[in-house]
Amino acid sequence: MTTPLDEYESAIDRHNDAQRSRLAGYLAEQGRAWIGRINIYPPAIAELVPYTGQLVRNFEADFVVPCPDPTLLRLISERHEAPYTGTAADGPRIDAIFERIATLGGLILTWR
């Protein structure tokens, strides 16, 4: 017997598997791909990691782009280094990061 919790967990698994499929499709289409995180915590630093088809676990990557980009890394680092004073200041930083990902032709990944 399937319970509502089973259905919910199955939906989460399907969603996360769809993100992995998006990554694989992106790599196949672009021929190259780099993954990265927007929210980083010490001792981590802003970095882009080549994606070659390896398993990406839930929440391990926030986005994929077709090439390394110093501007994107700078935007992520600046956000990380800025003191958090609320969404009024942080929102524009996030917007700039998302805009840069879009300009590069990248994708935002969502995990559940």
RAZIHU-V381241 format. One line per field, one symbol per residue. burial: I if it has 16 or more other ideal C-beta (glycine too) atoms within 10 Angstrom, else O. A space follows every 50 residues. Layout:
burial = ???
This chain:
burial = OOOOOOOOOOOOOOOIOOIIOOIOOIIOOIOOIIIIIIOIOOOOOIOIOO IOOOOIOOOOIIIIIIOOIOOIIOIIOOIIOOOOOOOOOOOOIOOIIIOI IOOIOIIOIOOO
